[in-house]
């Protein structure tokens, strides 16, 4: 059942309560925003300042009439307020709070209610200010800030979704966290810093001669102690409510300070530098995470270059990050499904996080990712909400193309934007067939982003023959077909990855695949599922090629997806004579997986079959490197109709290989590469992550050091590459200009 929200009551109009009321009122989230405060002056001010629509003087009467009751009272007052409002609460009324400690709130509710009601969803907005009172209410206080919901064992999915949407309407990002973990995390990240600020100012102010410290304090002191201007009574109450967790964090901090003190006392430079450099690296990382909501429009400090020493061999075992193609689709279908979808092995790259954040922005509650685990509370095909603004997708072309299909039939308008790289790429191949289905999509010249998609368009199923093989265009049309009248058929000139078809079936939506034609019919529904994402074959390909060309290599890649539409790189290398063995083959969900054992064996140049190249388009730069290390000549054919991006990628790779002394040229509809010696020098990957990775692999057979410029994109598509490469035996380091 969906909860109707007509009246929201905010109990307590201090900073958080007043700001929530003002934000919801300005955004017209509900018909009537009611405020209650025991301080009648605050209540009258809230009405006069336009923070609330109505001022309630009878709390029980206001509670009984409300659809949602938000308790914005001091944590120590929660039990008394709960006891007062309990008789007036209707069974269907939703109840939440804003307290920064949750254990005491839930225990108070348990004491009052006996059994916790399913409509009770505790919450905590991670936002605030040193100001207080309704006059300080700020409608933008929660924008780009997090709100944590700490569900009880009885909180219903419907109530959780309704409370999440209320907070999302304020511009906040809604997350979920286990209750005890919340109190532990907040003790470390919020409570401890506040107490340290209070203690430092109190210590320095204890003696009169310390007034010069305040008079001449620089910005760092002011920034660190700013939070000591917070409400002392509130922090007294928080210390009592979260006593054990706070004490634990104080003890941890004290141990750290003691280590630093000992290092300073003994002039232990190594220990001091270790503390300072680790702290700086961590803080820089946190800054990037916190620079926007969940998906950060990241500003890297400068161009990223790779420096590689020649030689080396691969050994050991590697677990690759989750498959990005599958991760994108799991987020999309899980969001559009009814019920809960649980994902394991989610690829936490910038591209896949862009997809995740886009659906959060459209009202889907998504928990995680945490160590690859993601939990999605699906809203169904009709449940997406209008996002608060344009959906920023970074440089993820997969996200933009597939989302265009998802959004083409939605009742609301959307705009899809991206970074500089994505904004240069044409989306015409997906726009035109979607327009033929009835979608209203506008783009810049040549189909470049941003894409503006009109809502309320009636889609009709079509039969579309792809002029060039493209899994992304095929998937976009199939996703649009879920909401289109009749059947949607997509015919491919050559087989492409079929993750969308497999996953749709896994979510309960029939898909017909016959002789290169994929068909979906409208009128079905998606049901939440459990998805185990295998290791990414595209990421594995770098290490498969690397071990195949580096003498002495013997490495095992664990739990890698070997979907027949993706394993072309393995089949081509086997034809070239590579020593590759698939072990522990299994079917996980709808996807085949295996461990891949690769040992060095000299490769032979071959004529690469065009049908296999179709299933290895992304790996062509790596295969060109393999050909450069093979005996004889290799020819790549049948790529002329694979799109401008494939042609550009071939050209950049061939140019870089020539700079290394390799005989590599484009010819006809492909390329020719003759194996031979590989030198060294400075190379340009053209901003292409796959080319950058391929050239890094080439260093295993190089005679001299290799510098690769413009490797920024690797962070988005393969953030773990350098760490995994070093672990495997590739001599690589990163330089940021």
N, C-alpha and C positions, 0 to 999 in steps of 0.2 A: 504494500500500500504506500502511496505517495502522500507525504505530509503537506497539507495546505498551510501557507504562511500568510495570514492576514494582519495579525497584531503581534508585535514583539515588545516584550517588557524588559527593560534594563533596570535592574535593582542596584542602585549605587551609581551616581553620576560624576565620580571622580575622573581622573585622567583617562583610564582605560574604558570605563563604562560610557563616559561622555563622548569619547572619540568613536567608539563603536556605534553608538546611537547616531551621531552626526554623520558618520560615513554611510550607514544604511539609509538614513533619511535623505541625504543628498543624492544617493543613487536610486531612490524610490524602490528599494528592495521589497517593502511591504506597504500595505495601505496606511497603517497607523503605527507610529513608533512612540511607545509610552515609556515615561521615566518615573522612577520612584527613588527618593532619597529622604533619609530621616532629617536631614538639614533642609528646612523649608526654604531658606535663602538660596541654596544650591538648586533646588527644584524650580523655583521661580526664575532663576537666572537661566537655567536650561531651556525653559519655555521662551523667555525673552530673546535669547541668543539663537533660537532656531535649531537647537540641538535635538529637541524632541517635539512631537506633535501634541502630545497630551501629558499633563502632570497628574500622576495618581496620588491621592492622599490616603486611600484605603488599600493597603498592600494585598490583603486577601481578595478583595474584589478585583483588583488589577490582575492578580495571578490567575484567577478563575477565568477571566476573559481572554487570556493570552494564548497564542499558539506556540510561542517560544519564550521561555523565561531565562534571562541571562543574569547570573549572580556576579556582580562586579563589586564585591564587598571585601574587606580585609580577611585574610585567611583564617584568623582566629575567630571571626564573627560568623563563619560559614555555618557552623552547627546550629547556632541560635536562629539564624535566618531560615535554614532548612526546616527546623521544627515549627517555625511560625507559618510557613507557607504550605506545609504538607497537606493540611485539611482542605485547602483551596485548589490544589492541583487536580486537573482533570486527567484521566488515564492517558489521553492522547497528547497532552501538552508536553513539548520537548523541554528538557532542562539541561543547562550547561553552565559553566563558570569560567573565570579568567585567572584563577589563582596560580601563582608560580610554584606552589608545592601541591602535589596531587594525592599523596598517601593520606594526609590528614583530611582532605576533602572527601575522599571516598569512604574513609572510616566514619566520618561524621554522617554521611548519607546512609551508610549501612546501619548506624545506630538509630537514625531517625525513621528510615523506611523498613528496617528489618531485612527484607530482600530488595536488592537494588532494582529499580524499575528499568525496563528496556529502553525507555525514553530518556534516560540519563546518560549524557555524553560529556565527560569532563574535558575541559580545554584550557590551553595556555597560550596567549599571544606573546611572541618574543618581540616585544616592542615597548617603548616607554620613554619617559622624559623626567627630568628633575622637577618639572612644574607639576602642580596638582590643582584640583578643582575643576568644575565644569567650564570655567572661563578659559582653561587651557585646552579644551577639547579640540582635537585636530583630525579632520576627516581623512587626511592622507597618512595618518600615523602607521597604518598597517600595510601600506603599499610596499611591495617587494620585501616584506618581512614574513617570517614563518609563524604559523599557528600549529601547535602540537595538540592532537587529540589523543587522550590516554583512555582508551575504551575499557570499560569494565567487562567482566565475564558475561554480563547480560545485555550490554548495549546492542540494540538492533541495527542491522545494516541500513534500514530506511532512516532511522533517526540519525545515524552517523552521517549519511549522505546529506541530509537536510542541514545539519549543523555545519558540515564542510562547505556546502554551497553558500551558507550565510557568510562565512568568513571569506570565501573566495570573492564574494561580491564587494568586499572592502579592498581588494587588490592583494590579499595575502596569499601565500603558498601554504596549503594545508598538508601536514604530515601526520603520521601516527607513530606512537611509541608506547612500549610497555611501561606500565605505571612506575614500577620501582626504578627502571632504567631512566625514566624521565627525571625523577628526583635526584638520582645520582649525577646525571649529565648536567642538570641545572645547578647543582651544588658546585660543580667544577667551573662551569662557563659563565654563570651569572652571580650566584650567591658569594662564592669565594672572592671574585674580584671586587665586589662591593664592600665586603668586610675588610679586605686589605686596604682599600682606599680610606675607609673610615678609620682604621687603625693607624695608618701612616699619618694622616692629617692630625689625629688626636695625639700621636707621639711627638710630632714636630711642633705642635702648638703648646705642648706642656710647659715649655720654658720660654720666658719673655724674650731671651736673646735670639730665639729662632724666628722672630718676626721678619728678619731680613731674608730668610728663605722664601717666605711668601711674597715679599716685596720684589725680589729679583728672580722669581721663578720663571723658567722658560716654558715654551709650549708643551714639552713633554710632561712636566710636572702638572700643568693645568689639565692636560688630556687625561692623565692617569687618575687624578683625584677628582675629576668632574663629578663622578657618580657618588662621591661622598656628600653631595648636596641633596641626595634623595631623602625621602621621608623616614626619619629615624624610627618612628613607631612601627611603620610597615616592616622595616628590616629587623626590628626586635621580634615581631611576630613570626617572620620567616625563619629566623634562627631557632625559635622554639618548635615550629612546625616541622622543620627538616633537619633536626638536630644531628642525628646520626650520620646522615650523608655529608653534612657540612663539616662535622668533626673529622670524618675520613679524609676529606679533601684538604683540610687545614694540616693534617698530619703529613699527607703526601707533599704538600707545598713546603712544609717545614723541613722535610728530609732533603728536598731539592735545594733549598736555601743553605742548608748545612753543607752540602757538597760544594756549592759555589763558594761559601765562606772558607772552607778548607783549601780550595784551589787558590783563592786570593791570598790567604795567609801563607801558603807555601810557595807562592809564585809558580804554580803549576800551569804553565802556558797551554799545554796540550788539553788539559781538562777544561780550562776556561774557553778556549777556542771551540772545543767540541760542543759545549753548552750553547755558546753564542751562535755558531753556524747552524746547529740543528734547530735552534729557536727561530733564526731568521728564515731558514728554508720552510719551516712549518708555517710561520706567519705569512710568508709570501703566498703559500698555497692557500691558506685560509682567505687571504685577500681576494684571490681569484674566485674562490667559491662564493664569497659573500658579496661580490660586486654587483650581483643582481639577484633575481629570485632563486629558482632552482637551476635552470639552465643559464649559465653565464655567457653573456656576449663578451668573451674573453679578449683582453688586450694584452698580447704577449709583449715582453719588454723589447723585442726587436727580432729581426730575422734569425731563424734557427738554422745552423749549419752542422753537418756531420763531418767528423774527421776519423778516418779509418787507417789503421796500420795494416800493411800487407800480410798475407798468410794466415795461418790458423787452421784448426780443425774442430768439428762439432762433436760433442759427446754428451752422454747423460740422458735425462728425461725432461720433457717440457710439457706443461699443461697450458694450452693456448687460451686466450680470451674467448668468450662466447661469440658465436656467429652473429655478425651485425645484421645481416639480411633477415635472419630469423628473429632477432631481438626487435627490430623495427616492427615487424608484422605481429609479433606477440603482443606488443603494447597496443597496437591499433585494434586488433580483433578482441583482445581482452577488454578494452574500453567499450567496444560496441556490443559486447556479450551481456546476457543477463546472468547475474551471479558473480562469484569471485573467481578470478584467474590467478594462479600462483606460478611464478616463473623462477626457475633456477638457472644459473649460468648466464644471466643477462650481461650483455656487453656494455660496460660502463665507459663508452667513448663519447666524445662531444656530439657526434652525429646521432647516436641512439638516444642520448639524453635530450637532444632537441625534440625528438619524437615524443618522449615521455613528458617533457614540459608542455608541449603543445596540447596534449590531452588533459593535463592538469589545468591549463588555462581554459579549457572548455568544460570544466566542472567535474572531471573524473577524479575520484579520490584514489591516489596511488601511494602505497607504502613502499619505501625503499628508494633506490636500490641500496642494499646492505650486503656486501660480499656476494654480489650477483643475485641476491634474492629480491624479488619484486612481487608485491601483492596488489592486485587491481580490483577495485569494487566497480564492476561494469555497470553502465547505465542503460544498456540496450540500444537498439538502432535509433530510437526516437529520443534518447536522453541527453545528447550533447547540448551544452548551453553556449550562447554567444560568448566569445572570449572578450576580455576587457579592452583589448586593442589588437593591433596586428600581431600575428604569430611569427616570432623571429626563429628561423630555423638554422642559423649558423651557415655552414657550407654543405649541408646535407641535401644533395639532390634527390636521394631516395625518399627522404621525408617529404619534400615538396611535391614530388610526382604522385606518391601514393596518397598524400593528404588531399591533393586536388580531386582525386577520385572519391575519397570519403566525404568531402565537403560539398561536392557538386550538387547533391540532392538534399542538403540540410535546409531548414527553414530560415536560417539567419545568414547575414552577410559576413564574409571573412576576408582578410587580406594576409597573404603569405609573403614574408620578406626574408632576406638572408644577408650573409656577409658579402664582401666584395667579390670573392670567387664565384659564389652561387649566382650573384646578380649578373654575371657575364654569360651564364649558360642559358641556352634556349630551352624553353619548355614547350615549344610548338608541337612536338611529337605527341604530347599528352593532351595539350589544349584542344587541338582540332577534333580528335575523335570524341572527347567529352562534350564539345559544342554540338557535335552531330547527335549526341544523346539528349540534347536539350539544355545542357548546362550553360549558365551565363558566366563566362570567364573573360576577363580583360587582362592584358599584359602590356609590357613596353614593346618597343620595336623588336622585331624578330622573335617575339615570344619570350623575351627576358623578364625576370621578376622585377618588381613585385607582381604577384597575381592577385587580382581582385575577383572574388567569387560571389555572385549574387545568390542570395537565399530564395527559397520558395519556388525554385524551378522544378517543373515536372519532367522527370527523366523517362526515357523510353529505351528499351533494350535494342541493340543494334548488332549486326554482324560486321566486324571490322577485321580486315586483313592487314597485319602490320607490314609496312614497307621494308622495315629492317627489324631484325630480332631484338627485342627489348623486354626483359622481365619486368622492369619498372612500369613501362607503359601498359603491358598486359595486366599487371596487378592493379594499376589504377582503374582500368576499365572494369575488371571483375569486381572491385570494391564498389565502384559506382553502380554496378549492376545489381547489388544487393537491394538498392532502393529504387530501381528502375522497373517500369512496367514490362512484363514479358521476359524474354530470354536475352541474355547478352552473350555473344559468341566472339571469341578472339582467335584468329588464325595466325599461326607463326610460320615464317619462312624457314626457320630452323629452331630446334629445341632450345629453350632458355630455362633458367632455374625455376623450379616449380614449388617453391616454399609456400606461396600463397595458396595454391590449390590444395596442397597437403594439409596446411594449417586450417583452412576453411572446413575441410572434412573433420579435422580433429575437434573443431568447435561445433560440429553438428550441422553444417550447411553442405548439402550435396553439390558436388562439382563433377561434370562430365568432361573427360579428356579422351578424345578420339582423333587419331591421325593428325596431330598437331593443332587441334581445335579444342579450346577450353570453353566450357559453357556453364553459366550460372543462371538460375531462375529466381525471380523475386518471390516474396511471400514467406520466406523462412525466418528462422531466428537462430542466433548464436548463443550457445550456453557456455558458461565459464568452464575453464579446463586447467589442467596442470601441464606446464610446458617445461621440458628439460632442454635447454639450449646447448647443443654440442659445440666443441671447439671450432673456431672459424677456419675453414679450409683455405681461405684467401690468406689468412695470417700464417697458417701452417705451410703454405706454398713457399714462403721465403726460406724456411728451414729445410724443406724437402729439397729445393734446388741447391741451397748452400751445402748440405751434406753430400749431395750428388756430385758436386764439383770440387770439394776440398779433400785432398788425399788424407787418409787416416780417420775420416769421420765415421761415426757410428752413433746414431741418436734415435730415441723413441719419442714420438709425439702422441700424447694420450688423449683418447676420447674425442677424436676429430670427426666432424660430419663428412660423410663421403657420398652425399646425394649424387646420383648419376648425372644430374644436370650441372654439377659443380666440379667433378673430379677430373676434368679434362687434363689438368696439369700433371696428374699422376699417370694417366694413360699415355700421354705424349712422352713423358720422361722414360716410361717403360719401353716404349718403342725406340728410344735413343740408347737403351741398354742400361738404364739405371737399376740399382739394387734396392727395390722398394717392396716391403712385405706388409700386408694388412693382417693385423692380429686382433683377436677378440671381437670379431664383427658382431654387431647387434643392431636391433631396431629399437630406438628409444622414441616413444610416441610415434610420429609418422616419419621420422628421419633415421636413415641408416648411419651408424657410427662405427669407428674402429680405432685401434691404436695403429700408428704408422711407424714402422721401423725402416730407417734409411741408412745404408752404408755406402761409402764411396766406391764407385766403379767408373772407369773411363767411359765417357759418352761418345756416341757417333752422330755425325750430322745426318739429318733426314729431311725428307719432304713432309712437312707437318700436315696431316690430313685436315681439310677445312672443317669437316663435321666435328672433329675433336676441338679445334680452335674455338668453335662457337661456344663450347662449355668451359673455355679458359681465356676469355677475352681480357678479364682483369689481370690475368697472370702473364700476358704476352711480354711485358718488360722482363720478367724473370726468365721466361723461356728464351728470350733473346740473349740474356746473360749465359744461360745454359749452353746455347748454341755457340757463343763466343769461346766457351771452354771445351767444346767437342772437337773431335777429329773430323775434318772435312767441312762440308758446306751444308747449311740448313736453309730451307726456303719456307716462308710463311705466305700462304695464298688464301684467297676467298675472304679477305677482310675489307674489300673496297666498299661494301654496303653496310658496314657495321657502325656507321655514324662518324661524325667529325671528331668526337672525343677519342675514339680508338685510333683514328688516323693521326691525330695530334700526339697521342701517347707513343705511337710507333716512331714518329719523327723525332721526338725529343730523346727517346732511348737510343735510336740509331746515331744521332748526333753526339750524344755523350760517349757511346762506345767508340766512335771514330776518334774522339778526343783521347781515348785510352790506347789508341793504336790498333783497334779492331776493324776489320773489313766488314762494315755493316752499312747497307744502303737500302733505301726504299725502291721498290720496283713494281710496276703494275698495281695490283690490288693487295700488295703485301710488302714483304721485306726479304732480303737475303743477308745471311750472316755467315762468315767463314771463321772457323775456330783458329786461334793463334795466341800469341803472347799478349798479355794485358799490362799496360804500363801504369802510370799514375798521373796525378795532376788535379787541377781544379775543374769541377763539373757543375753544370746547372741542370737541376731536375725539372725545371719549368713549373715549380710549385705543385707538382703531382706527387702525391704520397707513394703511389705504387712504383713510380720511376725511382724515387729516392731510395726506397727499400731495395729495389733490384740492383742499383748501383752500389749500395752498401754491401750486398752479397758478392758482387764482382770483386771486391777488395780481397776476398779469400784467395784469389788467384793472381792478384796484382803484384807487380815487381816493386812499386813504390807507393808512398802514402797517397791517399785519395781524399780530397776535400769536396763535399757536396753542398752546394748552396741552395737556399730556399726550401728547407725541409719542414717548414712550419706545419704543413698539412698532415704530417705523420702523427702529430699530437692528437688531431681530431679523429683520424680513422684507426690508428694503431698506437694508443698512448703507452702501451707496455713494450713497444718494440725494442728500445735500447736496453732495458733491463733484461729482457729475455735473450736478446742477442749476446750480451755480455756473458750471461749465464751459460749459453750454449758454446761460446768460444770465439765469437766474432769480436775483433779488437776495435771497438767503436767508442767514441765519446761525442758529446753534444757541446756546441759552442753557441752562445747567444750574443749577437752583435749589439 
